[in-house]
Amino acid sequence: MSPVSSLRFLLLLLLQTAIAMELRPGYYAETCPRAEAVVREVMKKALIREPRSVASVMRFQFHDCFVNGCDGSLLLDDTPTMVGEKEALSNINSLQSFEVIDEAKDALEKACPGVVSCADVVVVAARDAVALTGGPDWEVKLGRKDSLTANQEDSNDIMPSPRANASSLVDLFAKYNLSVKDLVALSGSHSIGQARCFSVMFRLYNQSGTGRPDPALDPGFRDELYKLCPQGGDENVTGDLDSTPREFDNRYFKDLVAGRGFLNSDQTLFTFPRTRAYVQKFSRDQDEFFRAFVEGMIKMGDLVSDRPGEIRRNCRVVNSRRPVEVLLES
């Protein structure tokens, strides 16, 4: 990164920090007192209807906040003049259950129209996905605005692929002032949910271009994956990200220690020296994992956007006003 680019990035972080300081728990206490309760009720129903959906919704926070801040840009549908982020390389055929956010937003619009941002719904729903599956609960800071646009190119450039190694993930998180500990703890979001065979095929049949499987894979687990994801088979078949995919716990880290991580980006956290100690610590101490995870989620939620925004009435489209009108109001 050039000195000029480094300075611009530093100035952006300082601006985002100033904006993040305006976020606070209980932001809607006066304007929409039941806001968080409304979202949690929707998440409870989603969990009963389709357990995997809440894991998908939790990951929205990651895929939204890392791309130009937590501004709900991920939720925007494509338009004739804008290519959104839903079909970015890391999102297409992977992120799903956007209808859960739609349901929460519809309920909020009935309770208190035009008050709660879609960006805040994402952060609340991510917290609820964890709490409702047995993980920690915490106060979320709220008060974000929704973006007026989305950027698929930025999403492609920023979001890591399942092939990413721990070294590149450490570098990525460091750009957002997220530590190695934050990286490992937040990777524990894979304690719940599933991923497609598409994301693991190279590990099974051509790791690093060798034509062989990843040597870090436990042989027994490798054989299980061969059956789930045969060469030439349907790459959209899904597998569990850990051995307790409906319970938010530290089993994910125990599986990594045993060589049973589903994704390459997960397993390398144990093989990479800088991250291994945290994997081991969290595998032994679930309470420590929970504390670190909450800290990381709060820090990630502080990655707010520095761009003009609004409170969208529909999370999939911007309101029917010209951007200049929003600028005058902000």
N, C-alpha and C positions, 0 to 999 in steps of 0.2 A: 504494500500500500504506500503510495507516494505521500510526502509530507503534507501536501495540500489536501489529499483525500483523508489522511489521518486527522487533520485539523477539523475538516467538515464533519467527520464521524464523531469526534469529541464534542463539537458544538451541538450536534444533534442529540447526543446522549445527555448533555447538560440541559437542553431544552426539554427533553422527555422527562428528565428527573424533576424539573420544576413543575411540569404539568401533573406528573404522578403524585406530587405532594398535595394536590388538590383532591385526590381521591380519598374516600374515607368510608369506614363501616357505617351502616345506618343512613346512607345518603338519601334514601327514599322514605325515611321515617315519617316525614310530614306530607310529602306529595303522593306517596303510594305505599302506605304502611304494610300491606300484605304482599308486596312485590316478591320477596324471597320465598314466602310460603306458597304463592301461586306457582312459581317455577318448580319448587320441590314436589308439589302435588302432581304436576305433569310428569316429572321424572319418575315418580313412584309408579304411575300408570305405564310409562314406557318400559320400566324394568319388568313389570309383570307381563306385558304384552310381548316383549322381545328383549331378553336379558343382554344380548350383545349390543343393543342400541345405546345403552348408557355409556359403555366403553367408547363407542364411536363418538358420542357427544363430548366426552371428556377430552378427547384428542383435538376437538375443535379449538380449544384454547391454545394448544401448542401451534397449530397450523395457522391460526389467526395472529397471535401475538408476535411471532417471529417475523412476519411479513409486514413491515411498516407499522408495527405496534398493534395493540389490542383495539381494533376499530370496527370489527364486524365485516371487514372487506371480504373475508372468506365466504360469507353467506350470499353475496350478490350473484344473481344469475347473469349470464352473458346478455349483451344487448347488441344491436347493429353497429354500435360505435365503441364497444368495450368488450374485451375478452377477459372474463373473470378468472378466479383462482380455483374453481371447483374441478377443472380439468387439467390443472397443472400436473406435472409428472408424479409428484408425491401424493397427489390427492385423487386423481382419476381412478375409478374402480376400487378405491381404497376407503376414502371417507364416505360415510353414509349416514342415514338417520337425520338429515336436515329437517325432515318433517317434525321432529320432536321440538326443535327450536321454533318452528312455525307455530306449533300448538301452544307453546309457552307464550309466545308473543301475542297470539290471538287472545289468549286468556287475559294477558296484561292490558291489552287495548280495551277490553271490555271493563276491566276493573278501574283503570286510570289511563285514558287515552293520551297518547303523545308524551308520556312521561319517562318510561324506562327504555333505555337504549338496547339495541340488539347486542352490542358489544358487551354490555353488562349481563345480559341474559346468558351469553356464552360462559362467562366467568362463574356465575352462580350455578349454572347447570353442571359445569365441570366439577365444582366442589361437591354438588349433590350426588353426582355419579360415584364419587369416592365414598362419601359418607353412607350412601344407601347400600353399598356392597361390602360393608364391614370395615372400611378404612376410617381415617380421622375426619373430624368435622372442624371447621374453623370459620372465623369471620372474614368475609371478603370485602375488600375496598371497592367502592362503586363511584360512578359519576363520569363514566366515559361517554364520548360521542361516537356516532356511527359515521364511517367514511362515505364520501360521495362517489368513490370509484374503487376499482380493484385492479390488480396488476399481476397477470399470470406470469409474465417474464420474471418479476421479482420473486415470486414463489418458486419458480424453477431454479433460480440462481441460489436461493437461500436454503430451502428445505432439504435435509439429507435424504439419501436413498437407503433402502434396507441393506445395501452393500457397504455402507459407510463403515469406516473403522473408528476405533475409539480416539485415535490421535486427531483425526479431522473433526470429530464431534467436540473434543476438548477445545480446539481452536474456534469452532463456531460459537460455542457457548460463551467463550471468553469475550467475544465481540459484544456481547450483551451484558457484560459484567456478571455473568453466571459462572460460578466456580466449578472445579472438578467434582466436588461434593454435590453441588446442585445438579450437575449432569447425571451422575449416577443415581441420585435419589429420584429425579424426574423421569429417568428411564424406567423406574419402577411403576410408571403408569401402565406398563405392559403386564402388570399383575392381573389385569382383567382384559378380556376381549380375544379376538382372533386376527389372523393375517392370512393372506392368500398364498397358495403354493408358488405363484409367480415370484414372490419375494424370497423364496428359499431354494429354487431350482438350481441356481448356480452353485450354491453351497453343497448340494448333493452330487452334482455331476461335472462341475467344471470350476472348482474354487481356484481363483487367481489364475485362470487359464491353464490349469494343470491337467484337465480332463479327469480329475479325481475329486472325491468329497473333501470337505473341510476336516483336517485332522483333529481339530478341537472338538468335534462331535463325538459324544459318547456312542460307542458302536451299537448298543441296543436302541438308543433313541434314533440313530441314523437309520436303522432298519425299519423303525416305525414310520419315519418320514418317507422312506422309499415306497412303502405301501400306500401312504396318504397321497404322495405326489410322485407317481411313476413318470419316468421319462416319456415325453410324448402325450401325457395325460392332460386333463383339464386343469389349467393353471389358476382357475378361479375357485377351485375347491379351497376351503379354509381350514386352518389348524389352530389349536389353542396356543396362545402366547406363553402360557405357563401351565402347570399341571392342576391349578385351581382357578380356571379362567372366569368364574363367576364370583370369586371372593377376592377382595382387595387385601392382600397380606404380603408377607415377605417370601412366599414360596418362589417367586420369580428369581430372587437372588440365590436361593438354595439350588434352583435348577441350573443357574449359570455356573455355580461351583462344580456341579455334577456333569457339566458339558452338555446340558440339555436346553440350551437357549435356542429358540426357534429362529430368530433373525441373526444374521451376521453382526449387525450393529449392536445387538444385545450381547452376544457371546464374547465379542472382543473387549467388552468392559472387564471381563475376568482375565483375559490373556494379556491385556495391556498393563504394564507395571504401574502407571500413574493412577489407574482407576481400580485396580484389583483389590487394594486394601479396603476401599469403601464397599465393594461388592461383598467381601468377606464379613465386614462389620455388620452390614444390613442383613446378611443371611443369618447372623447369630442373634441379632437384637431387633425385633420388629418395632418396638417403641422408638428406637433411634431412627429407624427408617421413616416412620410416620412423622416424627418431628422434622427431619430433614426435607421430607416431601412437602409438607405444609410451607416451610420456609421458602423452598424453591418455587412453589406455585404462587405465593404472594409476590416474590421478586419478579417472576415472569409476568404476572398481572400488572406490574408497574411499567411494563414496556408499552407505554401509551403512544398514540399517534400525535405528531406535531402538525397535522394537516387540519384544515377546516372540516367541521362535521355537523351532524344534525341528529335528531331522534327519528329514526325511520319508523313509519307506520307498518310497513311490511319489510321484513328482514331481507327479502330477495331483491328489492328494487329501492332506488332512492325516491324520496318524496317528489311530487310533481311541482318542483320549483327550480328555478335556475340557480346554479352554484353561486352567482353573485349575490343573490338574495340571502343565502345562508352566510356568506362572508360578512355582509352588513350586520347580521344579527349576532355573530360570534365575537 
